[in-house]
């Protein structure tokens, strides 16, 4: 098949898919409010659109707002499972309630991030979504075997994100430290905790003038089984950059030693509401001036976090 003809057909499929998607999702958008109970750790439903019998798009991110956004997603073949070897082109389209679309507004090649804890991974890309409203995310996946397939899904872009905006001051949370408890089991569910991660409150760390990396996670009760591995990444970064930046782990639950395997006993840590977290794990990179420079929803590999951290190091 002629390459130009194939490209036109693929983009036509994306257009049709997005029209169907926005029609199906029309009406009042669901608003996700930060919760104050244990359910705060459950990621909000993300609208997904079947792309046919073979290719599905699964988002790992959910908090999109006007400006720069990190999009993380998986591609799943209904017969073969996760797709790891594709060159993935991501296109953005501005959508109207009537199904009209503008774009592609932006076209970017995604990066595949292999997870160290399993034979899985996700694709990530940085996008600039410059207007509030409904956007379409179009995917063109080209595999080494010659297969070229497409899929698309709508996302809702808010004027202001639930979590701290990039470039905004980090919340000065007075989080628990080792000085406030009798033992590490009262401040983290990590089975191999690093005491260095619990020495300072967020407010105290911000006052040092050093960059700060913060991970919110609950290794023992994570809904996605990635909180422990995410905390391990934070420990690895601390081992390398601990003399140049501060590192803090914030346990999702304020009373881990009282849960006893029953989340009905759990109390969500106040910092989750202060940071507006709709899910977990989350990791934030804050510069020496106390401004949020990068944020990462869901499991994030060391190389991606390290790149953001190095950008704020003195």
C-alpha positions in Angstrom: 0.0 0.0 0.0 1.2 3.5 -0.8 2.7 5.2 2.3 0.8 8.4 1.8 -2.5 6.6 1.2 -1.8 4.5 4.4 -1.2 7.6 6.4 -4.4 9.2 5.2 -6.4 6.1 6.0 -4.9 5.9 9.5 -5.7 9.6 10.3 -9.2 9.1 8.9 -9.7 6.2 11.3 -8.5 8.4 14.2 -11.0 11.1 13.1 -13.9 8.7 13.0 -12.9 7.1 16.3 -12.8 10.6 18.0 -16.2 11.6 16.6 -17.7 8.4 18.1 -15.9 8.9 21.3 -16.9 12.5 21.9 -20.5 11.6 21.0 -20.5 8.7 23.5 -19.0 10.9 26.2 -21.2 14.0 25.6 -23.2 15.3 28.5 -22.1 16.5 31.9 -18.5 15.5 32.5 -17.9 13.6 35.7 -16.1 15.7 38.3 -13.5 14.0 40.4 -13.3 15.6 43.9 -10.5 14.8 46.3 -11.8 12.4 49.0 -11.1 12.4 52.7 -11.3 8.6 53.3 -9.3 5.6 52.2 -11.0 5.7 48.7 -8.6 8.5 47.9 -6.1 6.0 46.8 -8.3 4.6 44.0 -7.6 6.3 40.6 -10.7 7.9 39.1 -12.3 6.2 36.1 -10.7 7.2 32.8 -12.9 7.2 29.7 -11.5 4.6 27.2 -12.7 4.0 23.7 -12.4 0.5 22.1 -10.4 0.7 18.9 -11.7 -2.5 17.5 -10.9 -6.1 18.3 -7.1 -5.7 18.3 -5.8 -2.4 19.9 -6.8 -0.7 23.1 -5.5 2.5 24.7 -5.2 2.5 28.5 -4.2 5.8 30.3 -2.1 5.7 33.4 -2.6 9.5 33.9 -5.8 11.4 34.6 -5.1 15.0 35.8 -4.9 17.1 32.7 -4.9 20.9 32.7 -4.1 23.8 30.4 -0.4 23.9 29.7 2.3 21.2 29.7 1.1 17.7 30.5 2.7 14.4 30.9 0.6 11.7 29.3 1.4 8.0 30.2 -0.4 5.1 28.6 -0.3 1.5 27.6 -1.3 -0.1 24.3 -2.9 -3.6 24.5 -3.4 -6.1 21.8 -6.5 -8.1 22.6 -4.8 -11.3 21.4 -1.1 -10.7 22.3 -1.3 -8.5 25.4 0.8 -5.3 26.0 2.6 -3.8 23.0 6.2 -2.9 23.9 8.0 -2.6 20.6 6.0 0.0 18.6 7.0 3.4 17.4 4.1 5.4 18.7 3.0 8.7 17.2 0.7 10.8 19.4 -1.6 13.4 17.9 -3.8 15.9 19.8 -7.1 17.2 18.5 -9.4 19.9 20.0 -13.0 18.6 20.1 -16.3 20.3 20.2 -19.5 18.9 21.7 -20.9 18.5 18.2 -18.1 16.2 17.2 -16.1 18.7 15.2 -12.4 18.5 15.6 -9.4 20.8 15.1 -6.0 19.4 14.4 -3.8 17.6 14.7 -2.7 20.4 17.0 0.5 18.6 18.0 2.3 15.5 16.9 4.9 13.9 19.1 6.7 10.5 19.2 6.2 8.8 22.6 9.0 7.1 24.6 8.6 3.6 25.9 9.6 3.3 29.6 10.4 -0.3 30.6 9.4 -1.1 34.2 12.2 -2.8 36.2 9.8 -4.9 38.3 8.0 -6.8 35.5 8.1 -7.4 31.8 5.8 -4.4 31.4 6.1 -0.7 30.7 4.3 2.4 29.5 4.6 5.0 26.8 5.1 8.6 27.9 5.0 11.9 26.1 4.9 15.6 27.0 2.0 17.5 25.4 1.0 21.1 25.4 -2.8 21.3 25.8 -3.4 25.0 25.5 -7.2 25.2 26.0 -9.7 24.0 28.5 -12.3 21.5 27.3 -12.5 18.1 25.5 -9.4 16.9 23.6 -8.8 13.8 21.5 -5.7 11.8 21.8 -4.9 9.9 18.6 -2.4 7.1 18.5 -0.6 5.6 15.5 1.5 2.5 16.5 4.0 1.1 14.0 5.5 -2.3 14.9 8.7 -3.9 13.5 6.6 -6.6 11.8 5.0 -4.0 9.6 1.7 -3.7 11.5 0.4 -0.1 11.6 -2.7 0.4 13.8 -4.5 3.4 15.3 -6.8 4.2 18.2 -8.1 7.3 19.9 -9.7 8.5 23.1 -11.0 11.7 24.5 -9.6 13.4 27.6 -11.0 16.3 29.6 -8.6 19.2 30.1 -9.3 21.5 33.1 -8.4 25.1 33.5 -6.5 24.3 36.7 -5.2 20.9 37.7 -6.3 19.1 40.8 -2.6 18.8 41.8 -0.2 21.7 42.2 0.3 23.6 38.9 3.7 23.5 37.3 5.6 26.6 38.4 3.4 27.1 41.5 4.6 27.1 45.1 4.7 23.6 46.6 2.2 23.2 49.5 4.0 23.7 52.8 2.7 20.5 54.4 3.6 19.7 58.0 4.0 16.0 57.4 4.9 13.4 60.1 8.6 12.7 60.8 10.4 10.1 62.9 10.5 12.7 65.7 6.6 12.5 65.9 6.3 8.7 66.2 7.7 5.8 68.2 8.9 3.8 65.2 9.0 3.6 61.4 6.0 1.3 61.3 3.9 4.2 62.5 4.9 6.4 59.5 5.3 4.0 56.6 4.1 0.6 55.3 7.4 0.0 53.5 8.9 -3.3 54.6 12.4 -2.0 54.2 12.2 1.7 55.1 14.9 4.2 54.7 14.9 6.5 57.8 16.4 9.3 55.8 13.1 9.8 54.0 11.3 10.7 57.2 13.6 13.2 58.9 11.9 16.5 57.7 8.5 17.8 57.1 7.8 19.1 53.6 7.8 22.7 55.0 11.2 22.1 56.7 12.6 20.7 53.5 11.4 23.7 51.5 13.1 26.0 54.0 16.5 24.5 53.3 16.7 26.0 49.8 17.5 22.6 48.3 15.5 20.9 45.5 13.1 18.3 46.8 11.7 15.0 45.5 8.5 13.8 47.2 6.8 10.5 46.6 3.2 9.8 47.9 2.6 6.1 48.1 1.5 3.2 50.3 3.6 0.1 49.6 1.4 -2.3 51.6 -2.0 -1.2 50.3 -1.3 0.1 46.8 -4.2 -0.4 44.3 -1.7 -0.9 41.4 1.1 -2.8 43.1 3.6 -0.1 41.9 3.9 1.9 45.2 6.8 -0.2 46.6 8.8 -0.1 43.3 8.1 3.6 43.1 9.5 4.1 46.6 12.6 2.0 45.6 13.2 4.5 42.7 13.1 7.4 45.2 15.6 5.5 47.4 17.9 5.0 44.5 17.8 8.6 43.6 18.5 9.6 47.2 21.6 7.4 47.2 22.9 9.3 44.2 21.8 12.8 44.9 21.2 12.9 48.6 23.9 15.5 49.2 22.3 17.9 46.7 18.6 17.5 47.2 16.1 16.5 49.9 14.0 13.3 49.5 10.7 12.6 51.4 8.3 9.7 51.3 4.7 10.5 52.4 2.7 7.4 53.4 -0.9 7.7 52.0 -2.3 6.6 55.3 -1.7 8.5 58.5 -2.1 5.5 60.8 -0.4 2.5 59.1 0.2 0.7 62.3 -3.5 0.7 63.2 -4.9 -0.6 59.9 -4.2 -4.2 60.6 -5.1 -5.3 57.0 -8.6 -3.5 57.1 -8.7 -0.2 55.2 -11.8 0.7 57.1 -9.4 1.5 59.9 -7.3 3.8 57.7 -7.1 7.5 57.9 -5.8 9.3 54.8 -2.9 11.6 55.5 -3.8 15.3 55.4 -1.1 16.0 52.9 -3.0 14.2 50.1 -5.8 16.8 50.3 -3.3 19.6 50.5 -1.7 18.4 47.3 -5.0 17.5 45.6 -4.1 13.9 44.8 -6.8 12.0 42.9 -4.8 8.7 42.9 -1.5 7.2 43.9 1.5 6.9 43.6 2.5 10.5 42.7 6.0 12.0 42.6 6.8 15.7 42.6 10.1 17.5 41.8 10.4 20.9 43.5 13.2 23.4 42.8 15.3 25.3 45.3 12.9 28.2 45.3 10.0 25.9 46.4 8.3 25.8 43.0 6.9 22.6 41.5 8.8 21.9 38.3 7.7 18.4 37.4 5.0 16.0 38.5 4.4 12.3 37.7 1.3 10.3 38.2 1.5 6.5 38.5 4.7 4.5 38.4 7.6 6.5 36.9 11.0 5.0 35.9 14.3 6.3 37.3 15.4 7.7 34.0 12.3 9.9 33.7 12.5 11.1 37.3 16.3 11.6 37.2 16.0 13.8 34.1 13.5 16.1 35.9 15.6 16.1 39.1 18.9 16.9 37.4 17.1 19.9 35.7 16.7 21.6 39.1 19.9 20.6 40.8 22.3 23.5 41.6 
